[in-house]
Amino acid sequence: MGIISLLLELLIPVLIIGSIGSELFKAIKRKKGTVSVDGENVIDLNMTRDQQKKLSGVGKIAAVVVLVLAVALNGIYTLDETEDAVITTFGVPTIEEGSGLHFKIPFVQKIKKVSTETQGMRIGYDEYDNTIENEALMITKDFNFINVDFYIEWQVTDPVAFVYAAEDPVTMLKTLSMSYIRDTIGSYGVDEVLTTGKSQIQSEIKDKLTKRMEDEGIGVAVRNVSIQDCDPPTSEVVRAFKAVEDAKQNAETAVYNATADKNKRILAAEAEANKILENAQAEKTARIKEAEGEVAKFNAMYNEYIKFPEITKERMYYESMEKLLPEIKVIIQDDSGKVVNVLSDK
C-alpha cells in the first residue's frame, strides 16, 4: 500500500508536466495552433521559428520549476501546539513533536497529523441537545426505563498506536463506552441513578474504560466521564421521582435543622461546663488559701504554745468555750478567788 501511494505522488507532477509537454510538442510539430490544458489556451504557437525556440526553452524552465516546487511543497509541513505527526518511512512509523515548520523526505515519508488535546464525545444527545433515543434509553436494576446522557473526555496519548492499532479508534471508544455505560446503569436502581448514585456511576465507568483502553493499546486515555442529564421517560415517572426528590430535600433540611440545634445545645452545655469548672477552680483556690491561713494561724499558736504552754492552753480553752457557749458569762478567778476577767458577748 505504501509503494502504491509513493508511485501516485511521483506520477501526479509528471502527468501534469507531461500533459503540457505533449500539447506543446504537437503544436510545435504543426508549427501552428495553441497549447491547451483542460480546455484553456496556454500557449499560442502562431509565431516565428525564433519565437518558438525561445518559448520551448521557457517551457522547459517552467517544467523544471513546477517539478522543484512540487518536490519542495511535498517535503514541508507545519504542526501547531496541540498536534503531533506520525511519520512513516518505508513502513516504519516515528513521532515528530513540537509546533512550527517541519521537513520530511519528499515522496518517501508519509505524515499523519494527530491532535493531542483533550476532546469530548457525546453519548445520548447531539450537539443541539436533542436526545438520541437509541443511545440514551437504558434499563435499571429494578427494571425501570431511564434516559441518561453522558459526556466522555478523552485524549490521544500514543499517536502511533492511535493511527495504526485500530482502524477507527474513536468509534471503538464510543462503542465500548456505550457498552460499559449500559452495564453499569443496569447494576443500579432508578432512584440511585437519578439522585445519590451519580458520582459512583461516573467513577465506575471511567475505571472500566481506562482499563479497557490500556488493554486494547489504541493510544487513547479516558480523562473524565460525567452524567449530563438523566430523566425518566414518562411524565408520570417524572412526577413520582420529583416527589421523592422533594422528600429527600425535606429530610436533608430536617437533618440540617436538627444538627444546628444539636450544635447550639452543645455550645450552651460547654459554656455551662466551663462556668462550673471556673467556679470550682475559684472555690478550690479559696479553700486552699483558707487552709493555708489556718495552717499559718496554727503555726503561730503552736509557737506561742512552745513559749507559754499553760497560758496558751487556758486561752485556747476559754476561746473555745466562748464559741461553744456564747450566752454564758464566763468569770475567771485567780487562786485567791479574786475575779480576774469576765467573758460575755452581752
QUICOR-V218422 format. One record per residue. N is the residue number from 0. RES is the residue in one small letter. PHI is phi in radians with two decimals (* if undefined). OMEGA is omega in whole degrees, -180 to 180 (999 if undefined). NEAR is the number of other ideal C-beta (glycine too) atoms within 10 Angstrom. Layout:
N&RES&PHI&OMEGA&NEAR  N&RES&PHI&OMEGA&NEAR
//
This chain:
0&m&*&-180&6  1&g&-1.17&-180&12  2&i&-1.14&180&9  3&i&-1.10&179&8  4&s&-1.11&179&12  5&l&-1.07&180&15  6&l&-1.10&179&11  7&l&-1.11&180&10  8&e&-1.16&178&15  9&l&-1.23&-175&16  10&l&-1.33&-175&12  11&i&-1.01&179&13  12&p&-1.13&179&19  13&v&-1.10&-180&12  14&l&-1.13&180&10  15&i&-1.11&-180&15  16&i&-1.14&180&17  17&g&-1.09&179&12  18&s&-1.11&179&14  19&i&-1.12&-178&19  20&g&-1.09&-179&15  21&s&-1.11&178&12  22&e&-1.12&-180&18  23&l&-1.12&-179&21  24&f&-1.10&-179&13  25&k&-1.12&-178&12  26&a&-1.19&179&21  27&i&-1.12&179&19  28&k&-1.09&178&10  29&r&-1.42&-177&9  30&k&1.04&176&12  31&k&-2.87&179&12  32&g&1.64&-178&16  33&t&-2.29&173&13  34&v&-1.67&-178&22  35&s&-2.07&175&14  36&v&-2.27&-179&14  37&d&0.98&175&6  38&g&1.42&-179&5  39&e&-1.96&179&8  40&n&-1.28&-178&10  41&v&-1.79&-176&14  42&i&-2.33&177&20  43&d&-1.74&-176&13  44&l&-1.77&175&19  45&n&-1.40&-174&11  46&m&-2.55&-179&13  47&t&-1.28&-179&9  48&r&-1.12&-180&9  49&d&-1.10&179&8  50&q&-1.12&180&12  51&q&-1.18&178&18  52&k&-1.12&179&11  53&k&-1.07&-180&12  54&l&-1.12&178&18  55&s&-1.09&178&13  56&g&-1.11&178&10  57&v&-1.08&179&11  58&g&-1.09&179&19  59&k&-1.12&179&12  60&i&-1.10&180&9  61&a&-1.07&179&12  62&a&-1.10&179&17  63&v&-1.13&179&11  64&v&-1.07&179&10  65&v&-1.06&-180&14  66&l&-1.13&179&14  67&v&-1.10&179&11  68&l&-1.09&179&11  69&a&-1.08&179&19  70&v&-1.16&-178&13  71&a&-1.13&-179&11  72&l&-1.12&179&11  73&n&-1.25&-178&18  74&g&-1.75&-178&15  75&i&-2.06&173&11  76&y&-2.65&-179&16  77&t&-2.17&176&11  78&l&-2.24&173&18  79&d&-1.67&-173&10  80&e&-1.19&-177&9  81&t&-1.85&-177&12  82&e&-2.21&165&18  83&d&-2.11&179&20  84&a&-2.08&173&20  85&v&-1.67&-177&20  86&i&-1.81&-179&19  87&t&-1.91&178&19  88&t&-2.04&-176&13  89&f&0.89&176&10  90&g&1.52&-180&9  91&v&-1.79&-177&8  92&p&-1.55&172&15  93&t&-2.39&-178&12  94&i&-1.94&175&13  95&e&-1.97&-177&18  96&e&-2.07&176&11  97&g&1.70&-179&10  98&s&-1.33&178&11  99&g&2.05&-177&8  100&l&-1.51&180&8  101&h&-2.31&-178&16  102&f&-2.22&175&11  103&k&-2.44&179&18  104&i&-1.30&-175&11  105&p&-1.03&175&15  106&f&1.09&179&19  107&v&-1.97&-180&15  108&q&-1.62&177&20  109&k&-1.88&177&18  110&i&-2.15&175&14  111&k&-2.38&-179&15  112&k&-1.38&-178&15  113&v&-2.25&177&19  114&s&-1.32&180&14  115&t&-1.89&178&16  116&e&-1.43&180&10  117&t&-1.20&-178&13  118&q&-2.08&-178&15  119&g&-1.99&179&11  120&m&-2.38&178&15  121&r&-1.55&175&16  122&i&-2.30&180&18  123&g&1.79&179&23  124&y&-2.70&-179&19  125&d&-1.77&-176&10  126&e&-1.17&178&6  127&y&-1.76&180&5  128&d&1.14&173&10  129&n&-1.50&-178&8  130&t&-1.23&173&16  131&i&-1.73&-168&14  132&e&-1.01&-175&10  133&n&-1.24&176&8  134&e&-1.70&-172&21  135&a&-1.49&-174&20  136&l&-1.30&-179&15  137&m&-2.42&179&22  138&i&-2.07&-175&13  139&t&-1.65&-178&20  140&k&-1.04&-179&13  141&d&-1.64&173&10  142&f&1.08&172&9  143&n&-1.88&177&17  144&f&-1.57&-178&13  145&i&-2.68&175&20  146&n&-1.71&-179&18  147&v&-2.23&177&24  148&d&-1.85&-179&19  149&f&-2.14&173&24  150&y&-2.26&-178&16  151&i&-1.81&174&22  152&e&-1.81&-176&15  153&w&-2.41&-177&22  154&q&-2.61&176&14  155&v&-1.39&180&22  156&t&-1.89&178&15  157&d&-2.39&-176&19  158&p&-1.03&-179&23  159&v&-1.11&179&17  160&a&-1.12&-180&18  161&f&-1.09&-178&21  162&v&-1.41&-169&19  163&y&-1.95&-173&16  164&a&-1.35&180&15  165&a&-2.53&-179&17  166&e&-1.19&179&8  167&d&-2.49&-176&10  168&p&-1.10&-179&20  169&v&-1.17&177&15  170&t&-1.10&178&10  171&m&-1.09&178&17  172&l&-1.08&-179&21  173&k&-1.14&179&17  174&t&-1.08&179&11  175&l&-1.15&179&17  176&s&-1.07&179&22  177&m&-1.08&179&17  178&s&-1.13&-179&13  179&y&-1.22&177&19  180&i&-1.10&-180&26  181&r&-1.13&180&14  182&d&-1.11&-178&13  183&t&-1.29&178&21  184&i&-1.04&-180&24  185&g&-1.20&178&12  186&s&-1.75&179&12  187&y&-2.13&174&20  188&g&-1.30&-175&15  189&v&-1.12&-180&24  190&d&-1.19&177&17  191&e&-1.18&180&17  192&v&-1.11&-177&22  193&l&-1.41&-172&24  194&t&-2.18&-165&14  195&t&-1.52&-171&12  196&g&-1.72&-173&19  197&k&-1.08&-177&16  198&s&-1.07&-180&10  199&q&-1.18&179&12  200&i&-1.09&179&21  201&q&-1.04&-179&17  202&s&-1.13&-180&12  203&e&-1.09&-179&19  204&i&-1.11&179&22  205&k&-1.08&180&18  206&d&-1.09&-180&14  207&k&-1.12&-179&19  208&l&-1.15&180&22  209&t&-1.06&180&15  210&k&-1.11&-178&12  211&r&-1.16&178&17  212&m&-1.10&177&20  213&e&-1.13&180&13  214&d&-1.16&-178&8  215&e&-1.26&179&16  216&g&1.12&-180&11  217&i&-1.74&175&23  218&g&1.33&-179&20  219&v&-2.12&176&25  220&a&-2.10&178&15  221&v&-1.56&-177&23  222&r&-1.61&-178&14  223&n&-2.81&175&12  224&v&-2.26&-178&26  225&s&-2.38&175&15  226&i&-1.47&-180&20  227&q&-1.43&-177&13  228&d&-2.84&174&14  229&c&-2.60&-178&21  230&d&-2.53&171&15  231&p&-1.15&-175&20  232&p&-1.35&-178&15  233&t&-2.13&-178&10  234&s&-1.15&179&8  235&e&-1.11&179&8  236&v&-1.18&177&16  237&v&-1.04&180&13  238&r&-1.11&-180&11  239&a&-1.11&-179&14  240&f&-1.30&173&19  241&k&-1.14&177&12  242&a&-1.10&178&10  243&v&-1.12&-180&14  244&e&-1.14&177&13  245&d&-1.09&179&10  246&a&-1.11&178&10  247&k&-1.10&179&13  248&q&-1.14&177&10  249&n&-1.11&178&10  250&a&-1.13&179&10  251&e&-1.12&178&10  252&t&-1.12&179&10  253&a&-1.11&178&10  254&v&-1.12&179&10  255&y&-1.09&180&10  256&n&-1.11&179&10  257&a&-1.12&179&10  258&t&-1.13&178&10  259&a&-1.10&178&10  260&d&-1.14&178&10  261&k&-1.07&-180&10  262&n&-1.11&179&10  263&k&-1.11&180&10  264&r&-1.16&179&10  265&i&-1.10&179&10  266&l&-1.10&178&10  267&a&-1.11&179&10  268&a&-1.13&178&10  269&e&-1.13&178&10  270&a&-1.11&178&10  271&e&-1.13&179&10  272&a&-1.12&178&10  273&n&-1.12&179&10  274&k&-1.12&179&10  275&i&-1.11&179&10  276&l&-1.11&179&10  277&e&-1.13&178&10  278&n&-1.11&179&10  279&a&-1.13&178&10  280&q&-1.13&178&10  281&a&-1.13&178&10  282&e&-1.11&178&10  283&k&-1.07&-180&10  284&t&-1.10&-180&10  285&a&-1.10&-179&10  286&r&-1.20&178&10  287&i&-1.11&179&10  288&k&-1.10&179&10  289&e&-1.11&-180&10  290&a&-1.15&178&10  291&e&-1.11&177&10  292&g&-1.13&179&10  293&e&-1.12&179&10  294&v&-1.11&179&10  295&a&-1.12&179&10  296&k&-1.12&179&10  297&f&-1.13&179&11  298&n&-1.09&178&10  299&a&-1.14&179&10  300&m&-1.16&180&13  301&y&-1.14&178&11  302&n&-1.09&177&10  303&e&-1.16&-180&14  304&y&-1.10&179&16  305&i&-1.06&-179&9  306&k&-1.29&-176&9  307&f&-2.32&-174&11  308&p&-1.07&-175&10  309&e&-1.21&-180&8  310&i&-1.10&-179&11  311&t&-1.12&178&16  312&k&-1.07&-178&11  313&e&-1.11&-179&12  314&r&-1.09&179&14  315&m&-1.15&179&13  316&y&-1.13&-178&10  317&y&-1.15&179&14  318&e&-1.12&178&11  319&s&-1.18&-180&10  320&m&-1.13&179&13  321&e&-1.12&179&14  322&k&-1.26&-177&8  323&l&-1.37&-177&8  324&l&-2.18&-175&12  325&p&-1.18&-177&10  326&e&-1.53&-175&7  327&i&-1.66&176&12  328&k&-1.50&-178&10  329&v&-1.81&180&12  330&i&-1.97&-179&11  331&i&-1.84&180&12  332&q&-2.08&176&10  333&d&-1.56&-175&9  334&d&-1.16&-179&5  335&s&-1.51&179&5  336&g&1.66&179&6  337&k&-1.36&-180&8  338&v&-1.24&-179&9  339&v&-1.64&-175&8  340&n&-2.73&177&10  341&v&-2.13&-179&9  342&l&-1.85&178&14  343&s&-2.80&178&11  344&d&-1.50&-179&9  345&k&-1.72&999&5
//
